[in-house]
Amino acid sequence: MSLKKEISIAAAANWSGVLCGYLLAFIATPIIVHSFGNERYGLWSIAMSITGYYGILDIGIRTTVIKYFSQYAETKDYRMSNLLFNTVLASYIFIIPILLIIVFILTANVKYIFNISESLIDETKSLLYIISLNFWMAAAGNLFRSIVASLRKFVLQNTINTVYSILRNIFIIAILKLGYGLIATALVVLFIDLMINITYIIFVFKYCSYLEIKRKYIQFKEMKHIYVFAFYDLLRHISGIVLGKTDIILIGIFLNVRLAAFYSIAESLIRYLAQIPKGLRATLLPFSSKLDAHKEYDSLKKMALIMPKYTMSFFMLTYLAAILYGQQFLDLWIGPGYELSYEIMIILIMVKAISMSQSMLTHIVVGMGDNKFFGIIGFIEMFMNIGLSIFLAKIYGIYGIALGSLFTVIITSGILIPVYSIRKLKIKIVEYYLHGIFIPVILCTFLYYFNSIYLKIESFLWLPLVILEFTILSFIFTWKELKIKGRKISFKV
C-alpha cells in the first residue's frame, strides 16, 4: 500500500472516530451546562484541567513508545520491543506515590486555592479523588494505547475510542436526566475509561504475541536512550498541557469560578473543531518514524510542506465562520447570555490555528528522532504563557488569560518552531511561510468581506449551507491545477 493511501486511510479512520464521539459530546455539552449550572460546570472544567496536568506524570512516555516501538516493529527487533514494553510498564509504579502526594495537597487546600462556594468544598474534594484515580488508570493504559498507535492500527484505535465515547456521552446524559449530579458523572467517566484500558490491553497482546511481562526485560540502563528522548518530550508535553489546561485553572484562582464556565464553553467548541486536523496529525509520528527508518527524506519534506498548509487553511476558514456566525451559533447551541464565550472563542481560534498548524512540523521532526529543541522551547513556553496570562488578567480580566496564550504561541509556534523545523528539513523559509500561512490568511480575508455582505445565519437550517461553502473552498484551495477555457494552468499551493 502506498504511503499516501495509508495516511489517507489512517486520517479517515481518525476523522470518523472524531465525528462520532464529538457529535455526541457536542449534543451533551448544553445538557451538562444547564444541569450543573455555571458554578458547578466551572468546577467540572477546572477538575478536567487538573486531570490534564496529571499528564505531566506520563514523563513523555507516549511519544517515546510510538517512536521507538514503531521502529522496532518495522525492523522486527522483538527483544528491544520487550525491553521497551517492560521497562516503561515498570516506570509507572513510581507514579503512584507522587500522585497520592498531589491529591493530598489539593484536597487539603482546595478552599484556599479556588474561589468556590463553601457548600461545594466537600463535593470538590470527592471529585478530585475520583479524577486522580482515573488518571492513574489512564496513565498505566497509555502504554497499550501508544503501542496500538505505533503499529498504525488507526481503524482499530478509532473504533475502540468511538464506541466508548458514544457510551460515555449516552450514560452521562442518562444520569443527568435522572437527576444525578457532578460525582455520578465523574464515576461514569471513571468506569468507561477502565473499560477502554482493558480493551486496549486485550488487543495489544493479540497483535503482539511476542510481548512478555518478565522481570529480565526491565533494563533501565540499556534503555537509557529512551528516557533521554522522553525527557525532552516531557518538556514539550508540559507546554501542550499549559496551553490547553492552565487558562481555566488561572481563571479559578485569580478571577472567579463562574467565569471559567464561559471560557470552557468557548474552549470546548474549539477543541471539537481541532479534532479534525488532530486526526491527521496523529498519523504523522509513526509514519515519519517509518520513513526515517528507511531514509526516505524526500517524502518527509513533502509531508512537511503539505500538512501545515492544510491545517492553517482549515483554521482560517473556521475563524471566518466564527466571526460571521459564532454568536448566533452559540445562542442556538447553548442558549442566550453567553456573549462572553463568543468573544473568547475568537481569540482561542487564532491560538489553535497557529499551534496546530506548526505542530504538524513538530510531529514530523520528532518522528525523525529530534525532539531536544522542541523540549527546550516547550519549557520556555510554559513560563511565558503563565506569566503573560497572569499579568494580562490583572489588566483585561478573562480576555487577558486568552491573550496571554495568543502572544505566547505567536512567538514559539509562529516563529521559533517553524524556522527550526524547516531548516532541519531543508525547506526554504519564504516558500514555507508564503504557501503555508500567508495565502490561507489572504484567502479568508477576501471571503470574510464576501460572506459578511451576502450571507447571514438565522437558524440551524442554514448550517449545512455554510458547511458546504467552506468545504468546497477547502477543496478548491488544495487543487494544484485549474483548467480555464480548455487551457491547463498549473500552480503550487
C-alpha positions in Angstrom: 0.0 0.0 0.0 1.4 3.4 -0.9 2.2 5.9 1.8 -0.4 8.4 0.5 -3.1 5.8 0.6 -2.1 4.5 4.0 -2.1 8.0 5.5 -5.4 8.7 3.9 -7.0 5.6 5.4 -5.5 6.4 8.8 -6.7 10.0 8.7 -10.2 8.9 7.6 -10.3 6.4 10.5 -9.3 9.2 12.9 -11.9 11.6 11.4 -14.7 9.1 11.6 -13.9 8.5 15.3 -13.8 12.2 16.0 -17.1 12.8 14.2 -19.0 10.2 16.1 -17.5 10.9 19.5 -17.6 14.7 19.4 -21.1 14.8 17.8 -22.4 13.3 21.0 -20.2 15.5 23.1 -21.5 18.5 21.2 -25.1 17.4 22.0 -24.2 16.6 25.6 -22.5 20.0 26.4 -25.6 22.1 26.6 -27.3 19.5 28.8 -24.3 19.3 31.1 -24.0 23.1 31.4 -27.7 23.6 32.3 -27.8 20.6 34.6 -24.8 21.6 36.6 -25.3 25.4 36.5 -22.4 27.8 35.8 -20.6 27.4 39.1 -20.6 23.5 39.0 -19.8 23.4 35.3 -16.9 25.8 36.0 -15.8 23.4 38.8 -16.1 20.4 36.4 -14.0 22.3 33.8 -11.3 23.1 36.4 -11.3 19.4 37.6 -10.8 18.2 34.0 -8.0 20.7 33.5 -6.3 19.4 36.7 -6.6 15.9 35.2 -4.7 17.2 32.2 -2.0 18.5 34.4 -1.6 15.0 35.8 -0.5 14.1 32.3 2.9 15.6 33.2 3.5 12.4 35.2 3.4 10.5 31.9 7.0 11.8 31.7 6.9 11.9 27.9 6.5 8.1 27.6 3.6 8.1 25.0 5.6 9.8 22.1 8.7 7.8 23.0 6.8 4.5 22.8 5.2 5.4 19.5 8.5 6.5 18.0 10.7 3.5 19.2 8.1 0.7 19.2 7.2 1.6 15.6 10.9 1.5 14.7 11.5 -1.9 16.5 8.3 -3.4 14.9 9.4 -2.2 11.5 12.8 -4.0 11.9 11.2 -6.9 13.8 13.5 -6.5 16.8 11.4 -8.4 19.3 14.0 -8.3 22.1 14.1 -4.5 22.0 10.3 -4.4 21.8 10.1 -6.4 25.1 12.8 -4.3 26.8 10.8 -1.1 25.9 7.5 -2.6 26.9 8.6 -4.0 30.3 10.8 -1.1 31.3 8.1 1.5 30.6 5.5 -0.6 32.4 7.7 -0.7 35.5 8.2 3.1 35.3 4.5 3.7 36.1 4.9 2.1 39.5 6.8 5.3 40.6 3.8 7.4 39.6 1.6 6.1 42.4 3.3 7.8 45.4 3.7 11.1 43.5 0.1 11.1 42.6 -1.0 10.4 46.1 1.0 13.4 47.4 -0.5 15.7 44.8 -4.1 14.6 45.6 -3.5 15.1 49.4 -2.1 18.6 48.9 -5.0 19.6 46.5 -7.8 18.3 48.7 -6.4 19.7 51.9 -6.1 23.2 50.5 -8.9 23.3 48.0 -10.8 26.1 49.7 -7.7 28.3 49.7 -6.7 27.6 46.1 -10.0 28.1 44.3 -12.7 30.8 44.7 -15.6 28.4 45.2 -18.7 28.4 47.5 -18.4 26.9 50.9 -21.2 24.4 50.0 -19.2 22.9 47.2 -15.9 22.2 49.1 -16.8 18.6 50.0 -18.1 17.9 46.5 -14.9 19.3 45.1 -12.7 17.0 47.2 -14.7 13.9 46.2 -14.4 15.0 42.6 -10.6 15.4 42.9 -10.2 11.9 44.4 -12.2 10.3 41.5 -10.3 12.1 38.7 -7.0 11.3 40.3 -7.8 7.6 40.3 -9.0 7.9 36.8 -5.7 9.5 35.7 -3.5 6.8 37.3 -5.6 4.2 35.5 -5.3 6.1 32.2 -1.6 6.6 32.6 -1.0 2.8 33.0 -3.2 2.1 30.0 -1.4 4.8 28.0 1.4 2.3 27.2 -1.0 0.0 25.4 -2.7 2.8 23.5 0.7 4.0 22.4 1.6 0.5 21.1 -1.6 0.3 19.1 -0.8 3.8 17.6 2.8 2.8 16.8 1.6 -0.2 14.8 -0.6 2.2 12.8 -3.8 0.3 13.7 -5.8 3.5 13.4 -9.0 1.9 12.3 -9.0 -0.4 15.4 -7.9 2.5 17.6 -10.7 4.8 16.5 -13.3 2.0 16.6 -12.5 1.5 20.3 -12.5 5.2 21.0 -15.7 5.8 19.1 -17.7 3.0 20.8 -16.7 4.1 24.3 -17.1 7.8 23.5 -20.7 7.1 22.4 -21.3 5.1 25.6 -19.7 7.7 27.8 -21.9 10.5 26.5 -25.1 8.4 26.5 -24.5 7.4 30.1 -23.7 11.0 31.2 -26.9 12.3 29.5 -28.9 9.5 31.1 -27.7 10.1 34.7 -28.2 13.8 34.4 -31.8 13.3 33.1 -32.4 11.0 36.1 -31.4 13.8 38.4 -27.9 12.8 39.4 -25.1 15.3 39.5 -21.3 16.0 39.5 -20.0 13.0 41.3 -22.1 10.5 39.4 -20.9 12.0 36.1 -17.3 11.6 37.3 -17.9 7.9 38.2 -19.3 7.3 34.7 -16.1 8.7 33.2 -14.0 6.5 35.5 -15.9 3.3 34.6 -15.7 4.0 30.8 -12.0 4.7 30.9 -11.4 1.5 32.8 -13.2 -0.5 30.0 -11.2 1.4 27.4 -7.9 0.3 29.0 -9.0 -3.3 29.3 -9.9 -3.4 25.6 -6.5 -1.9 24.6 -4.7 -4.5 26.7 -6.5 -7.3 25.0 -5.7 -6.2 21.5 -2.0 -5.4 22.2 -1.4 -9.0 23.3 -3.4 -10.2 20.4 -1.3 -8.3 17.8 2.0 -8.5 19.6 2.0 -12.2 20.8 5.8 -11.9 21.2 5.4 -9.5 24.1 6.0 -11.0 27.6 5.8 -9.5 31.1 9.1 -10.7 32.6 11.5 -9.1 35.1 14.5 -9.9 32.9 13.3 -7.4 30.4 13.3 -4.5 32.8 16.6 -2.9 31.9 16.7 0.8 32.8 20.4 1.1 31.9 20.1 -0.4 28.4 17.0 1.7 27.7 18.7 4.9 28.8 18.3 6.4 25.4 14.5 6.3 25.5 14.5 8.3 28.8 16.7 10.9 27.3 14.2 11.2 24.4 11.3 11.0 26.9 12.8 13.8 29.0 12.8 16.3 26.1 9.3 15.2 25.0 8.2 15.7 28.6 9.2 19.3 28.4 7.3 19.6 25.1 4.3 17.8 26.7 4.3 20.3 29.6 4.0 23.1 27.1 0.9 21.5 25.5 -0.7 21.0 28.9 0.0 24.6 29.9 -1.6 25.9 26.7 -4.5 23.6 26.9 -5.3 23.4 30.6 -3.8 26.3 32.6 -6.1 29.1 31.4 -9.2 27.7 33.1 -7.3 27.0 36.3 -5.9 30.6 36.4 -9.4 31.9 36.0 -10.5 29.8 39.0 -7.6 31.2 41.1 -7.3 34.8 40.0 -10.8 35.6 38.8 -13.9 33.6 39.5 -15.1 30.0 39.1 -18.3 31.2 37.3 -16.2 32.9 34.6 -14.5 29.5 34.0 -17.8 28.2 32.6 -17.9 30.9 29.9 -14.2 30.2 29.0 -14.8 26.5 29.0 -17.7 26.7 26.5 -15.5 28.6 24.1 -12.6 26.3 24.6 -14.8 23.2 24.2 -16.1 24.3 20.8 -12.5 25.0 19.6 -11.4 21.6 20.9 -14.1 19.9 19.0 -13.1 21.6 15.8 -9.4 20.9 16.4 -10.0 17.2 16.3 -10.3 17.3 12.5 -6.6 18.3 12.0 -5.6 16.3 15.0 -6.9 13.2 13.2 -4.4 13.9 10.5 -1.6 14.9 12.9 -1.9 11.6 14.9 -0.8 9.7 11.8 2.4 11.7 11.3 4.6 10.4 14.2 4.5 6.7 13.3 4.7 7.4 9.6 7.6 9.8 9.8 9.4 7.3 12.1 8.9 4.7 9.4 10.1 6.9 6.6 13.1 7.9 8.7 14.0 4.3 9.3 14.0 3.7 5.5 15.8 7.1 4.9 13.0 8.4 2.6 13.8 12.1 3.2 12.0 13.5 0.1 8.7 12.0 1.4 9.3 13.7 4.8 9.9 17.0 3.1 6.7 16.7 1.1 4.7 15.9 4.2 6.2 19.0 6.0 5.1 21.3 3.2 1.6 20.0 2.8 0.3 19.2 6.3 0.8 22.7 7.9 -0.8 24.3 4.9 -4.0 22.2 5.1 -4.2 22.8 8.8 -3.8 26.6 8.6 -6.4 26.6 5.7 -8.9 24.7 7.9 -8.5 27.0 10.9 -8.6 30.2 8.8 -11.9 29.1 7.3 -13.1 28.2 10.8 -12.0 31.6 12.0 -14.0 33.2 9.2 -17.1 31.1 10.1 -16.7 32.0 13.8 -16.6 35.8 13.2 -19.6 35.7 10.9 -21.8 33.2 12.7 -20.3 32.4 16.0 -22.6 34.4 18.3 -25.8 33.2 16.5 -24.4 29.7 16.7 -23.8 29.8 20.5 -27.3 31.2 21.0 -28.7 28.2 19.2 -26.3 25.7 20.8 -26.1 26.7 24.5 -28.7 29.5 24.7 -28.7 33.3 25.1 -26.5 35.0 27.6 -23.1 33.6 26.5 -21.8 36.6 24.6 -18.6 36.4 26.6 -17.9 32.9 25.3 -18.1 34.2 21.7 -15.5 36.9 22.3 -13.1 34.4 24.0 -13.7 31.9 21.1 -12.4 34.4 18.5 -9.1 34.7 20.4 -8.8 31.0 21.0 -9.3 30.0 17.4 -6.2 32.0 16.5 -4.2 30.3 19.3 -5.2 26.9 18.0 -4.6 27.8 14.3 -1.0 28.8 15.0 -0.2 26.0 17.4 -1.9 23.2 15.5 -0.5 24.1 12.1 3.1 24.2 13.3 2.6 21.0 15.5 2.4 19.1 12.2 6.0 20.1 11.6 6.9 19.2 15.2 5.5 15.6 14.8 7.4 15.0 11.6 10.7 16.1 13.1 10.2 14.3 16.3 9.4 11.1 14.3 12.9 11.6 12.9 14.3 11.3 16.4 15.0 15.0 17.0 13.0 16.5 20.0 15.6 18.3 22.1 14.8 21.7 20.6 11.1 21.3 21.0 11.5 20.2 24.6 13.5 23.3 25.5 11.1 25.7 23.6 8.2 24.0 25.4 9.8 24.6 28.8 10.3 28.3 28.0 6.8 28.5 26.6 5.3 27.2 29.9 6.7 30.0 31.9 6.0 32.6 29.3 2.3 31.6 29.0 1.7 31.6 32.7 3.5 34.9 33.3 1.7 36.7 30.4 -1.7 35.3 31.3 -1.5 36.4 35.0 -0.1 39.8 34.1 -2.8 40.5 31.4 -5.6 39.0 33.6 -5.0 41.8 36.1 -5.5 44.4 33.3 -8.0 42.8 31.0 -9.7 40.1 33.1 -10.7 37.0 31.4 -9.6 38.4 28.0 -6.1 38.8 29.4 -6.0 35.0 30.0 -6.7 34.2 26.4 -4.4 37.0 25.1 -1.5 35.6 27.2 -1.9 32.3 25.3 -2.1 34.0 21.9 1.0 36.1 22.4 2.9 33.0 23.6 2.1 30.8 20.6 2.9 33.7 18.1 6.5 33.7 19.4 7.0 30.0 19.9 4.8 28.2 17.4 4.6 31.1 14.9 8.3 31.8 14.6 10.8 29.7 16.6 9.4 26.2 15.9 8.7 26.5 12.1 12.1 28.2 11.5 14.0 25.4 13.2 11.9 22.6 11.6 12.1 23.9 8.0 15.9 24.3 8.4 16.1 20.8 9.7 14.1 19.5 6.7 16.0 21.8 4.2 12.9 23.8 3.1 13.1 27.4 2.1 11.7 29.8 4.6 10.0 32.1 2.1 8.4 29.1 0.3 7.0 27.7 3.6 5.6 30.9 5.0 4.1 32.1 1.7 2.2 28.9 0.8 1.6 27.6 4.3 0.5 30.7 6.2 0.0 33.9 4.1 -2.1 32.5 1.3 -4.7 31.0 3.6 -4.9 34.3 5.6 -5.3 36.3 2.4 -7.9 34.0 1.0 -10.0 34.0 4.2 -9.8 37.8 4.5 -11.3 38.1 1.0 -14.0 35.5 1.9 -14.9 37.5 5.1 -15.9 40.5 3.1 -17.9 38.4 0.6 -19.8 36.5 3.3 -20.5 39.5 5.5 -22.4 41.1 2.6 -24.3 38.1 1.2 -24.9 35.6 4.0 -26.4 35.7 7.4 -27.2 32.7 9.6 -30.6 32.7 11.4 -31.2 29.0 12.3 -29.7 25.6 12.2 -31.2 25.1 8.7 -28.5 27.4 7.5 -25.6 25.4 8.9 -25.5 22.7 6.1 -25.2 25.5 3.5 -22.4 27.2 5.5 -20.5 23.9 5.9 -20.9 23.1 2.2 -19.5 26.5 1.3 -16.4 26.1 3.4 -15.9 22.5 2.4 -15.9 23.5 -1.3 -13.5 26.3 -0.7 -11.2 24.0 1.2 -11.0 21.6 -1.7 -10.5 24.4 -4.2 -7.6 25.6 -2.1 -5.9 22.2 -2.4 -6.1 22.0 -6.2 -2.8 22.1 -8.0 -4.2 22.6 -11.4 -7.0 24.6 -12.9 -8.5 24.4 -16.4 -9.6 27.8 -17.8 -11.2 27.8 -21.3 -9.6 24.5 -22.1 -6.1 25.5 -21.0 -4.4 23.8 -18.1 -2.9 26.3 -15.7 -0.6 24.8 -13.1 0.4 26.5 -9.9 1.8 25.5 -6.5 -0.1 25.9 -3.2 
